[in-house]
Amino acid sequence: MADEHTLSYILNHLGEDRESLRGAVTPPIFETSNFAFPTVAAMRAAGQDELNNAFYTRGNNPTVEILRRKLAALEGTEDALVFGSGAAAMACAVLAFVRHGDHVVCVQKPYAWTRVLVRDWLPRFGVSVSFVDGGDVAAIEAALTERTRMIVLESPNSLTLELQDLAAIATLARARGVLTLCDNSYASPLLQQPAALGIDLVMHSLTKYLNGHSDVVAGVVCGAQARIREIFRGPYMTFGAIIGPMEAWLVLRGLRTLSVRMERICLSAARIVQFLQQHPKIARIYYPGSASDPQRELALAQMKMGSGLLSIEVAADDVDGIERFCDNLKMFLMAVSWGGHESLAWPLAAVIKDGNAQSNRTGLPWNLVRLSIGLEDADELIADLQQALALA
Ligand SMILES: *Cc1c(COP(=O)(O)O)cnc(C)c1O
């Protein structure tokens, strides 16, 4: 599946086999749990390779298979497995390769449920873990032991936008026989391809940019055929955390516009960052590659540009000021998640229990607000931020 194809070909044609589907321009939704065979021999043959045959939908389904092929091609890997959520994709990718006695290294501030998986679940099965500042390659190297089996990365992470040097860490890991897994949800394969930098497994929450319409929760793991097969035979078939054919079809529809959506989102985000940089009420901006980004050089080296997700510290006197800013946004909806058509704001203050800055136990600034830039008109978004910041 790792043929070289253009982005345009992948999004519009790859894997669709229209000839065998009566010319269907849009792939059919194979809403069926199982597949029948005319002979015992045919059934035996299909059952011997459930990953690549239509046999039972927990294993493979033709609509889902089209999505697998497109996602693998987007990341430049041989194959991919699609899951019912990004969290399931991450959990299955890790659990397929670690066993009792192994050690896992994870970046310090991963996505919340990746942290729970590594911090709380792995030790229950005798796997020891270390959380390390991923910005420091030497610290990652120092954390490796004889027992280290896997390094879990997220570059950039989705809240404070910290990067890891993927090529350097991949080189280090390969020399030690350690697997690398990178959550690439922030960048999408259009802005960063970890596999090309030597990372073994690339994971996404499809819920974010790849589907892009805030109407599906799904995830993917991309990698070499042998590793994908190992995940398939293990946690994929055992836990059954699959995507349904209908949701796979929705993600296929979302992918049609991936390149135009990302182009618009990235351009709007760049303009909004520029606006925020000169605004007196903004104390700090977190955005890969921006003038104030301490990892700017690394960002420019391994990513094409920043995507539509950024965080700001608002120069408010107290949490009330943050609430006035967020409550008065009219274009930005207030919600978790990101990467959809709609612009979003998520204030860290929403997780401070009594809403007092002094009670903040998150380790992150109380005045942090994450913005996800959507497909709306950039001027309207800037005007909205302008009026709401005046009230902060
Ligand atoms: C949302 C998210 C996930 C989890 O994906 P779900 O589809 O919500 O299960 C994992 N990693 C990152 C960076 C995310 O933003």
The ligand as an SDF file (V2000), in Angstrom:
LIG
                    3D

 15 15  0  0  0  0  0  0  0  0999 V2000
   -8.6340   14.1060   20.8070 C   0  0  0  0  0  0  0  0  0  0  0  0
   -7.2540   13.5840   20.9150 C   0  0  0  0  0  0  0  0  0  0  0  0
   -6.9920   12.2290   21.1530 C   0  0  0  0  0  0  0  0  0  0  0  0
   -8.0860   11.2340   21.4310 C   0  0  0  0  0  0  0  0  0  0  0  0
   -8.8930   11.0530   20.3330 O   0  0  0  0  0  0  0  0  0  0  0  0
  -10.4500   10.6740   20.4470 P   0  0  0  0  0  0  0  0  0  0  0  0
  -10.8380   10.5640   19.0280 O   0  0  0  0  0  0  0  0  0  0  0  0
  -11.1210   11.7810   21.2050 O   0  0  0  0  0  0  0  0  0  0  0  0
  -10.5310    9.3820   21.1990 O   0  0  0  0  0  0  0  0  0  0  0  0
   -5.6830   11.8040   21.1530 C   0  0  0  0  0  0  0  0  0  0  0  0
   -4.6650   12.6730   20.9590 N   0  0  0  0  0  0  0  0  0  0  0  0
   -4.8810   13.9830   20.7420 C   0  0  0  0  0  0  0  0  0  0  0  0
   -3.7270   14.8740   20.5210 C   0  0  0  0  0  0  0  0  0  0  0  0
   -6.1750   14.4810   20.7370 C   0  0  0  0  0  0  0  0  0  0  0  0
   -6.3710   15.7860   20.5450 O   0  0  0  0  0  0  0  0  0  0  0  0
  1  2  1  0
  2  3  1  0
  2 14  2  0
  3  4  1  0
  3 10  2  0
  4  5  1  0
  5  6  1  0
  6  7  2  0
  6  8  1  0
  6  9  1  0
 10 11  1  0
 11 12  2  0
 12 13  1  0
 12 14  1  0
 14 15  1  0
M  END
$$$$
